[in-house]
Amino acid sequence: MALTNTIDGPVAVIGDVHGQTEKLNVILQKLAALPDYRKRWIVFIGDLVDRGPDPRTAIEMVLQLQKDHERTTAIAGNHELAMAAAIKVVNTPDYSDWDKRWIDHYGSEQTFSSYGATFGDLADLKSKVPDEHQRFLADVPWSVEHPDYFFVHAGLEPNSPYNVQRSILRQRDFSLNRPEWLCSKRLPFVATPEDCPLTIVSGHVPVPQVQFSHRKILIDTTGGVAGDLSCVLLPEGRVITSGTKSYNAQEARRPKAPLQKEKSGWFGLW
């Protein structure tokens, strides 16, 4: 079943999972108890794989959830892009060097281990990644659009036209060397483009708790390393976590300084 990139209605958007399946299971149980669960879209913000203990099961859980709850979709994070390029289920330029970069810098040991593959042996890994998982990695959208929200893993460039960026994200241009909307560490913290009418929802860079600011929400609260996994209910602005804590937008910590517009560039990429 194809993952859609266009949704509407109430949403539950889940932060970077990074193989943390026990935390994800807690979130999914809490969502299933919501009275409007069947009407609510569940969106995964990317980075299901690497770092955490069980990336294979994280992908499997998303695929199973899509079968059980049709209003389920996901977007690619830089970790899905790196894995997909490294095992060659998508075509990327040789100069991007994703295979070496993924092995050396992405915490991919846990992904190899979860599939029972020898670390660093990409042919062995690809032979052990189920076809359904390979199709997921090859086909996962780079963004999801909603009448009020735009879901993209790292964010949007503030000084480039929104419609141009949206078009590139829809097309998933794999010829780009480390596309910044998935890879930049600065985009989560810059202002939303002035011509973008939507609130941008992103993950990618961990924050102590979900951050709500002007037309931007940041939801990665673990980085795949520590802390509670977070899920934001929209439009309510309510945060549920894999721990005991829950809070709303008014209670959430806001950035101490305003988000800044910055010049375009390929800086701070994973």
Residue pairs with C-beta under 8 A, 6 or more apart in sequence:
1 66
1 67
1 70
2 139
3 66
3 73
3 74
3 136
3 139
3 140
3 141
4 73
4 141
4 144
5 73
5 75
5 141
5 143
5 144
5 145
5 170
6 144
6 145
6 146
7 41
7 43
7 71
7 73
7 144
7 145
7 146
8 146
8 147
9 39
9 40
9 41
9 71
10 36
10 39
10 40
10 41
10 233
10 234
10 235
10 236
11 40
11 41
11 42
11 43
11 146
11 149
11 233
11 234
11 235
12 31
12 34
12 40
12 41
12 42
12 43
12 231
12 232
12 233
12 234
13 42
13 43
13 44
13 45
13 151
13 201
13 219
13 231
13 232
13 234
14 24
14 27
14 42
14 43
14 44
14 45
14 219
14 229
14 230
14 231
15 45
15 203
15 210
15 219
15 220
15 221
15 222
15 229
15 230
15 231
16 45
16 46
16 47
16 77
16 203
16 204
16 206
16 220
16 222
16 223
16 224
17 23
17 24
17 44
17 47
17 48
17 52
17 58
17 224
17 229
18 47
18 48
18 49
18 50
18 51
18 52
18 55
18 58
18 79
18 107
18 222
18 223
18 224
18 225
19 48
19 49
19 50
19 51
19 52
19 53
19 54
19 55
19 57
19 58
19 110
19 111
19 114
19 224
20 52
20 53
20 54
20 58
20 222
20 224
20 229
20 242
21 52
21 53
21 54
21 57
21 58
21 61
22 242
23 222
23 228
23 229
23 242
24 58
24 61
24 229
24 242
25 61
26 229
26 242
27 229
27 231
27 240
27 241
27 242
28 61
28 65
30 231
30 240
31 37
31 40
31 42
31 231
31 240
34 40
34 233
37 69
38 69
38 71
39 71
40 71
40 233
41 71
41 72
41 73
41 146
42 65
42 69
42 71
42 72
42 73
43 73
43 74
43 75
43 144
43 151
43 201
44 62
44 73
44 74
44 75
45 75
45 77
45 151
45 153
45 201
45 202
45 203
45 219
45 220
46 74
46 75
46 76
46 77
46 78
46 79
46 80
46 153
46 182
46 203
46 204
47 77
47 78
47 79
47 80
47 153
47 203
47 204
47 220
47 224
48 55
48 58
48 59
48 62
48 74
48 77
48 79
48 80
49 55
49 58
49 59
49 79
49 80
49 83
49 108
49 111
50 79
50 83
50 106
50 107
50 108
50 110
50 111
50 224
51 106
51 107
51 110
51 223
51 224
51 225
52 58
52 110
52 224
53 110
53 114
54 110
54 114
55 110
55 111
55 114
55 115
56 111
56 114
56 115
56 133
57 114
59 133
59 136
59 137
60 133
62 72
62 74
62 136
63 132
63 133
63 136
65 72
66 72
66 73
73 141
73 144
74 140
74 141
75 140
75 141
75 142
75 143
75 144
75 151
75 152
75 153
76 84
76 140
76 141
76 142
76 153
76 172
76 182
77 153
77 182
77 203
77 204
78 153
78 154
78 178
78 182
78 183
78 204
78 270
79 106
80 137
80 140
81 90
81 98
81 179
81 182
81 183
82 98
82 101
82 102
82 106
82 108
83 102
83 108
83 111
83 137
84 90
84 137
84 138
85 92
85 96
85 98
85 99
85 102
85 174
86 98
86 99
86 102
86 103
86 108
86 122
87 122
87 125
87 126
87 129
87 134
87 137
88 122
88 126
89 126
89 134
89 135
89 137
89 138
90 137
90 138
90 174
91 174
92 98
92 174
92 175
93 175
93 177
95 177
96 177
96 178
99 122
102 108
103 119
103 120
103 122
105 270
106 270
107 224
108 119
109 119
111 125
112 118
112 119
112 120
112 121
112 125
113 119
115 125
115 128
115 129
116 128
117 124
117 125
117 127
117 128
118 124
118 125
126 134
129 137
141 169
141 172
142 152
142 153
142 169
142 170
142 172
142 179
142 181
142 182
143 150
143 151
143 152
143 166
143 169
143 170
143 181
144 150
144 151
144 152
145 151
145 166
145 198
146 198
147 198
148 198
148 199
148 234
148 235
149 198
149 199
149 200
149 201
149 234
150 156
150 166
150 196
150 198
150 199
150 200
150 201
151 201
151 202
152 169
152 181
152 182
152 200
152 201
152 202
153 181
153 182
153 202
153 203
153 204
154 180
154 181
154 182
154 183
154 184
154 185
154 187
154 188
154 202
154 203
154 204
154 205
155 181
155 184
155 187
155 188
155 190
155 200
155 202
155 204
155 216
156 162
156 165
156 181
156 187
156 192
156 193
156 196
156 200
157 165
157 180
157 181
157 187
157 190
157 193
157 264
158 190
158 191
158 192
158 193
158 194
158 261
158 262
159 193
159 261
159 262
159 263
159 264
160 193
160 264
161 193
161 195
162 193
162 195
162 196
162 197
163 195
165 181
165 193
168 176
168 179
168 181
169 181
173 179
177 266
178 266
178 269
178 270
180 187
180 266
180 269
181 187
182 204
183 269
183 270
184 266
184 267
184 268
184 269
185 204
185 205
185 268
185 269
185 270
186 262
186 267
186 268
187 202
187 204
188 202
188 203
188 204
188 205
188 218
189 205
189 255
189 259
189 260
190 259
190 260
190 261
190 262
191 214
191 216
191 258
191 259
191 260
191 261
192 198
192 199
192 200
192 214
192 215
192 216
192 259
196 215
198 215
199 215
199 216
199 217
200 215
200 216
200 217
201 216
201 217
201 219
201 232
201 234
202 216
202 217
202 218
202 219
202 220
203 218
203 219
203 220
204 220
205 218
205 220
205 223
206 220
206 221
206 222
206 223
206 225
206 227
207 218
207 220
207 221
208 221
208 227
208 253
209 221
209 230
209 239
209 247
209 252
209 253
210 217
210 218
210 219
210 221
210 230
210 232
210 239
210 247
210 252
211 217
211 218
211 252
211 253
211 254
211 255
212 237
212 249
212 252
212 254
213 254
213 255
213 258
213 259
214 258
214 259
216 259
217 232
219 230
219 231
219 232
220 230
221 227
221 228
221 229
221 230
221 241
222 228
222 229
222 230
228 241
228 242
228 243
228 245
229 241
229 242
230 239
230 240
230 241
230 242
231 239
231 240
231 241
232 238
232 239
233 239
233 240
236 248
237 248
237 249
237 250
238 246
238 247
238 248
238 249
239 246
239 247
239 248
239 249
239 252
240 246
